[in-house]
Structures are given as C-alpha cells and as structure tokens.
Amino acid sequence: MSFDRLIKKIDEMNNPTVAGLDPKLDFIPQFIKDECEKKYGKTLEAAAEALLTFNKGLIDALYDIVPAVKPQCAYYEMYGWQGMRALYETIKYAKSKGMFVITDGKRNDIGTTMEAYAKAHLGNVDVFGESVAPFDGDALTVNGYLGSDGINPLLDICKKDDKGIFVLVKTSNPSSGELQDRKIDDKSVYESMGEMCENWGSDNIGEYGYNCVGAVVGATYPEQLVELRAKLPHTFFLVPGYGAQGAGAADIKGAFDENGRGAIINSSRGIMCAYKKFEFDEKDYAAAARKEAIRMRDELNIVR
Amino acid sequence: MSFDRLIKKIDEMNNPTVAGLDPKLDFIPQFIKDECEKKYGKTLEAAAEALLTFNKGLIDALYDIVPAVKPQCAYYEMYGWQGMRALYETIKYAKSKGMFVITDGKRNDIGTTMEAYAKAHLGNVDVFGESVAPFDGDALTVNGYLGSDGINPLLDICKKDDKGIFVLVKTSNPSSGELQDRKIDDKSVYESMGEMCENWGSDNIGEYGYNCVGAVVGATYPEQLVELRAKLPHTFFLVPGYGAQGAGAADIKGAFDENGRGAIINSSRGIMCAYKKFEFDEKDYAAAARKEAIRMRDELNIVR
C-alpha cells in the first residue's frame, strides 16, 4: 500500500513534512530567470526551464531530510505544455532521489475520463503496444464532488500500481465552509465526504492501519482536524495551511494519531521562499529552504 | 460577455451543439495511428500527433455547422506533456476556424493557485515582461467544492479577457446523487451550488440575460434540468449525457429557455466515433462526424 512507503519514509527521517513545489516565476531567484531568459528568450520554454532548475535545486537540498514533494499542477499548466514538461521532469528527478511524489491536481471526472486522469498521473498508458507512464506520481489529489463514479477508476490503479489518492474533505481556505460545513441530516458535507473516503479505501488497508484513500484536511480548521482524525481512523491526512496560510504547529497536533503518524504536513512558500524570509542571498535559496525544512521538522516533532 | 459570443454562434448556425474532443487512441482510425507510429515510433509524441491529426480532421468537417468544441483535458494529459501540446494546438486550430472552445478541465483550487489555472486556460501569463496565453480557451469547466475562494479568481479574468466558466452543478453520472442530491435545509447540494452560480455571475450579465458563470447540468436527469432551468434564469447550461450516456432529445428539452436558448448540448463519442456507427470506411471518419452532427442538430431543433 503506497502510504506504507510514505509512512516508512516519514519514520526514517523523523519528519512528517511534504515540500510543496509551486514554482511561479515570482518565487524564483532572479539569477535563475536571467540564465533561462538568456538561453531561451521571453518564452514559455524559458519559464519552464526556470521552474525545473529551481525545483532541482530545492530537491537536492531537501531529499535526505524531507520525505516527499507536492508539485501543484496549476503552476506548471500556467506555463503551458512547456510547464507540463517541467512537471514531468520534476517528478522524475524527485523520484530518482527517492522522494515520494504527491501530484496536487485536484482532478475529478467520471468513468473512462477519470480513468484517463488516473493513467495520466499515477498509472501507465498503452501507446501502440508499449506501456508508458505519462507523469508517474505516487499519489494524486482529487475532488469527490461527483461521487463514487469519480473515485472508483482510481482505486484499481492504486491497487495495481501501488499508488494513493487524497480526496478533498475540509479544505484550508476561508470560504471552504460555504458548502463543506453545511449540514446534511445533522452531518456536515465534509464529514460525509470523509466517511466516503473511509469506505472507498476499506479493502486496501496497509500495515499501519491506513488505506490508499487519504483526505485533504486544512490545518486552518484545527477543531475539524481533531474531529476528523477521530472519525476516520484509516484515512491518512494531507494537511495544507501551515505557515503562509496562518496555521501554526499547535494547530497541526490534532492531525496525528496516538503514534504520531497519520498525517503529512505541507509547506510550499515557507520552504520555497525561505531565502526571502531569512535574508539569504538569492543564490543560496536551496540552503535557506533546507534551514526552514529543519526548523519546521523540529517544530512539528514537538507537537506530534 | 463571452457567452453572448457563443449564443450568437448558436443562433447563426441554428445549432446548440458542442462537439466533445476526447480523442483517446481507441477512438482514432487505424490509418492515422499507423502514420504517426511510422513517423515517431511507439512514443507519446506519436500518440499526441495522432490526437491532433484526428482533431483537425473533425474540426475541418464541423466548423461551419457546429459552433463549439469541448476538448476534455484528461485525454490529453493521458499522453503526457506531449498530449498537452496537442491540446494547445487543437485549441489554436479550432479558434482559427472561428469555433468557441470550452476546455473541460473541471479545475479547482484556491486563491493564487486558482488564479494560476485561470491564467493557464483562459488568460495570459507574464513571462519576463511578455504576455503569453498558455492554452487560451474561451471557457473552462470548474468544480465549486471549495466555495467562492475557488471561483473569484476566475471572475476577474472572465471580465477582463471576455471568457466564461461552467461550474459543476448536477453531473450526468449515475453516482452524482451521492453528494449532489443530499439535502441541506430542504435544499439539495446541487440546488445550493446552482444558486451560488447565479450569485457569482450576477454582475456580468450579457445581452441575452445570461452571465459569465454557467453550470454543468446532465441530460441524464431531465427533471432536475427543468427544475434548474426555472431556478437559474441567468445561468447558461453546458449539458453532457446526450447519446452515449443514454439521454435522448426529449430529455434535453428542459435545458432551453422559452426562446430555445440557454444551453449547449455536448456530444463526444457520438460525433467522434460516428464512423463506427454508420459503418463508414474509417478514412471517412470526418464525413461521418459531419453526418451525425447534422442529425443531432436537426433532432435538437425539433425539441427546443
């Protein structure tokens, strides 16, 4: 079960952190952008090359202390198919360094179309008899608004190819309550979605008690985090909202089970842009990212 | 307002159809695949070239009688970044022929990340001072599970760049009711989502009374289609489910307003794979698609 692999890595490194790779050009040091512009001009190729160079520097600085990376698809699509090539190369590079890759795409559709997304991001596709992995992440974030028809096509690939998914349950943003907190028969929408996660993953439970269907639960709602941890004992959590979105280590505590397992905490800007916060020279962005990753690790380990 | 452009095209062609471009390799005639395999081998490049060749043939056969195309992102992502390049080229080609392009991505995220998707698929991105349109569709399908934080970033771009969005409201699949039909204070989730659509688009209403925030409402639920048409007078509908998913022309009737406007009906496999149904030689797949598009147009015009 894919999350067993992730949990083992978290245990080995004693670090429940995933580094978000959301490399918009604004976040990338000028010297990298200058090099790429010089080489490829004011083009999407140049932007994509800057993304990839930045990511490789971050991965080199983090792979021995951070178990996973989470590239956010939107920031690659924003630079066109050239950006999607940078996503592919980033995933390949992170995996070559032993990192677990969570592709943050929040994909959703039905039947054969959802199967196409599953093959795109987690599985293999048949190309004239050859089996090719188009993006090859270890896990994918998905949106369950369409119900089981949108999730079932993923479950087969999760089993067959040892992959996992994270379903949006209670997201970290201020307006997440507009739909997710509304009550259906005394149960909130997020609670119903959480129960569906437990159910979808119930026949693929791994050695730590977690199944292949995880949930996205924001750290910005610490009470709901505690509530959902108790109600969803087999559901592994991906927790956004730490750092730039305002949640601190104390808010995170509820995400973990009694063994300090059961969740991985995301930091994107906090790590990527640490060079701005610590007033490092931008050439040392990778060293700054490592410093912040160590600080975050130690902070999380106090509360879990 | 972007849907005014679409409605004008529908009126001119007297055809409320959008042709879905979901070109998985299984749907593509063998002679196209053979040519591409010969040229590029058993690679994603070859698959992507086959997608694009197939699409161009369909567009050439349809652009003077069908107002819009809807490429489904999943079937391009399935063939990697090479497939995404085929998506980019498909959109560019369809627009060069005057077609309205609805990118079916069901994207969703929050804040600056959703803004990145909006720029990717509808807007422009700044690349070292140059403004570049990465994919440049006219409209994008989105998922509103995250609430206003996921929709607001799109509204600015819709206004500024004359684009539109379609929010998933009541989807066409069998399990759509698992969440969408559940009741919140006597209102179904899909009804609440529909009301949010009316609200999100309320300050950008065009000359036909529709705003820039449309809704996806499946033809496979004809009663809900009637209900939602009545309750959402300013929301333009994108209606999947006709043909391969089982809905017929009579089921579609409720999607239209009293002027026969207010909706566009999708057919993907029905048009793309018409050459299989009509027993055309596969080399005549484009002529078969045109024949089916004319049949569908005439059938829809009887009921609307």
Interface residues (C-beta under 8 A of the other chain):
Chain A: D22 K24 L25 K33 E37 K42 T43 L44 A46 A47 Q72 A74 Y75 E77 M78 Y79 G80 W81 Q82 G83 M84 R85 L87 Y88 K106 R107 N108 D109 I110 G111 T112 T113 M114 A116 Y117 K119 A120 H121 V125 D126 V127 F128 G129 E130 V132 P134 F135 N143 G144 Y145 L146 G147 S148 D149 G150 L168 T171 S172 N173 P174 S175 S176 G177 E178 L179 Q180 R182 K183 I184 D185 V189 S192 M193 M196
Chain B: D22 K24 L25 K33 E37 K42 T43 L44 A46 A47 Q72 A74 Y75 E77 M78 Y79 G80 W81 Q82 G83 M84 R85 L87 Y88 K106 R107 N108 D109 I110 G111 T112 T113 M114 A116 Y117 K119 A120 H121 V125 D126 V127 F128 G129 E130 V132 P134 F135 N143 G144 Y145 L146 G147 S148 D149 G150 L168 T171 S172 N173 P174 S175 S176 G177 E178 L179 Q180 R182 K183 I184 D185 V189 S192 M193 M196
